[in-house]
Amino acid sequence: MRIADFLSPQAVVADMQARTKPEVLRELSATLVRAHPSLREDRLVAVLQEREKLGSTGIGEGVAIPHGKLAGMDSLQAAFCVSRTGVDFEAIDGKPTHLFFALVAPENSAGVHLKALARISRLFKNPRFRAAILEAPTASDIHALIVQEDARP
């Protein structure tokens, strides 16, 4: 499984406008809906909020991976947004979060969901990659960097 299989170029935002955690979840959901119009924004927001109630998905080093499962989906879908200013996302390291990778999976897809989370987490552990994403000026540049990095052995 490659990230390009579930992250379309239309689901990438280079300059997120959200300034609070609830706004981040709404903007990620709206981004997913723009790329996949059959999804409902209110349901996506609710799924992501429910998961955040269990504990922040801010994994530290400026990265968060909000995620959840949604009935009626037929495949894994993702959105990626960059906050140039950073957002207090209650990350485990207490630092502002700049890189948000939202992942929404079909309700009965535990294996695929977990593999995708692990792959994203591994990719964003690389400090040079995170820096390159923050320096990329456009959504298409960001998508290309993610696809390129994910294709490395």
C-alpha positions in Angstrom: 0.0 0.0 0.0 1.3 3.4 -1.0 0.1 6.8 0.4 -0.7 7.8 -3.2 -3.4 5.1 -3.2 -5.5 7.1 -0.7 -4.2 10.7 -0.8 -5.3 12.5 -3.9 -3.6 15.8 -5.0 -7.0 17.5 -4.5 -6.9 16.6 -0.8 -3.7 18.6 0.0 -3.7 22.2 1.3 -0.5 24.2 1.5 -1.7 26.9 3.8 -4.3 25.8 6.3 -6.4 28.6 7.8 -7.4 26.9 11.0 -6.1 28.3 14.3 -7.7 26.0 16.8 -8.1 22.2 17.2 -11.8 22.2 16.3 -11.1 24.4 13.3 -8.4 22.0 12.1 -10.8 19.0 12.2 -13.4 21.0 10.2 -10.8 22.1 7.6 -9.5 18.6 7.2 -13.0 17.3 6.8 -13.9 20.0 4.3 -10.7 19.2 2.3 -11.7 15.5 2.2 -15.2 16.5 1.0 -13.7 18.7 -1.8 -11.7 15.7 -3.0 -14.5 13.1 -2.4 -17.9 14.9 -2.8 -19.8 11.8 -1.7 -18.5 12.2 1.8 -20.4 14.3 4.4 -18.5 17.0 6.2 -20.5 16.8 9.4 -20.0 13.0 9.7 -16.3 13.4 9.1 -15.9 16.1 11.7 -17.9 13.9 14.2 -15.7 10.9 13.6 -12.5 12.8 14.0 -13.8 14.6 17.2 -14.7 11.2 18.7 -11.2 9.9 18.2 -9.7 13.1 19.7 -11.8 12.5 22.9 -9.7 9.4 23.5 -6.5 11.4 23.4 -4.8 13.8 21.0 -3.5 12.4 17.7 -0.7 14.9 17.9 2.3 12.6 17.8 4.8 15.3 18.3 7.6 16.9 16.2 4.9 19.1 14.6 2.8 16.2 13.3 -0.8 15.0 14.0 -2.7 12.1 12.4 -6.4 12.6 13.2 -8.1 9.5 12.1 -11.3 7.4 12.4 -13.6 5.0 10.8 -16.8 5.8 8.9 -19.7 3.6 7.9 -20.6 3.6 4.2 -17.1 4.3 2.9 -15.7 1.9 0.4 -12.0 2.8 0.6 -9.4 4.5 2.8 -9.2 8.3 2.1 -6.9 11.0 3.4 -6.3 14.7 3.5 -3.1 16.5 4.3 -2.9 20.2 5.4 0.1 22.4 6.4 -0.4 25.1 9.0 2.4 27.7 8.5 1.7 29.3 11.9 1.2 26.1 13.9 -1.8 25.1 16.0 -2.0 23.9 19.6 -3.2 20.4 18.9 -2.4 19.1 22.4 0.5 17.1 21.0 2.4 14.7 23.3 5.5 17.0 23.1 3.5 20.1 23.9 4.8 21.9 20.8 2.6 23.5 18.0 1.5 21.2 15.2 2.1 22.2 11.6 1.5 19.0 9.6 -1.9 17.3 9.7 -2.6 14.0 8.0 -6.3 13.0 8.4 -7.1 9.4 7.6 -10.7 8.0 7.4 -11.2 4.3 6.8 -14.3 2.1 6.1 -15.9 0.9 9.3 -14.7 -2.7 9.0 -11.1 -2.2 7.9 -8.8 -2.5 10.9 -5.8 -3.9 9.0 -5.7 -1.3 6.3 -6.3 1.5 8.7 -3.5 0.4 11.0 -1.0 -0.2 8.1 -1.7 3.3 6.8 -1.2 4.9 10.2 2.1 3.1 10.6 3.3 4.1 7.2 2.4 7.8 7.7 4.0 7.8 11.1 7.2 6.2 9.8 7.4 8.7 6.9 7.0 11.8 9.1 9.7 10.6 11.6 12.3 12.0 9.1 13.2 15.6 10.1 14.5 16.4 6.7 11.3 15.3 5.1 9.2 17.4 7.6 11.4 20.4 6.8 11.0 19.9 3.0 7.2 19.8 3.4 7.2 23.0 5.4 9.3 24.7 2.7 7.2 23.5 -0.2 5.2 26.4 -1.6 2.2 24.7 -3.2 -0.1 21.8 -2.6 1.1 20.0 -5.7 4.7 20.3 -4.5 3.7 18.9 -1.1 1.8 16.0 -2.7 4.8 15.2 -5.0 7.2 15.2 -2.0 4.9 12.8 -0.1 4.6 10.5 -3.0 8.3 10.6 -3.7 9.3 10.0 -0.1 6.8 7.2 0.2 8.2 5.4 -2.8 11.6 5.1 -1.2 12.5 1.5 -0.2 
